Amino acid sequence: MNRARLSRYFTVPLPALVLASLLMALASSQALAFEERKIAWHVGFEDPSQYSSMLGSINSMVEAYEGRLIDYDIRLVFRAQGIRFVTDDNMEGTPFEVDPDGEFAEQRGELRSRLMQLVNLHNVSLELCDSTRAAVGLDMDAFYQPIERVDSGIVQLGDLHHEGYAVMHAYRN
């Protein structure tokens, strides 16, 4: 095909088409960069060093998102052994009993402070498995506030995953 014949089919100059394509690709990638990040953390363990590491990871996450001006919704879902991290009650006589002379009891105040900083300064949400709460017999006012009650922590994590949340797990160092 000669040039004259091609011009019948393409009325926009080729450099303009290339520029338009690049601009559309850039706009698409920028839209993805600014989508809200949805993260749910599964807190169902008892190790205070694992919990401390998780809080550090969440803090790094919110600082990165805020630094890049990205909206986020981060939720911590406390269930099973993880219930110890959202109350000052030692839950004596339950499967989740906290040793008042143990490692966690010594770190509780500092861990509470770090958690509440995430809640109060970075709008991180706390969710509590009501099945676990009922098993230890504590009223909601025994837990750090604000905390939202969910029927089942494990079901909540599944539902959040279904709604597009990335479900994160803290690993031991």
ZIZICOR-V440664 format. One line per field, one symbol per residue. ss: DSSP state (2 for helix, 1 for strand, 0 for the rest). burial: # if it has 16 or more other ideal C-beta (glycine too) atoms within 10 Angstrom, else .. Layout:
ss->???
burial->???
This chain:
ss->00222222200002222222222222222222200011111110000222222222222222222220000111111102222222100000000000000022222222222222222222001111122222220002221000011100222222222200011110000
burial->....................................#########..#.###.##..##.##..#......#.#######.######.###....#.#.....#...#..#..##..##..#.#.#####.##..#.#....##..#..#..##.##..#....#..#.#...
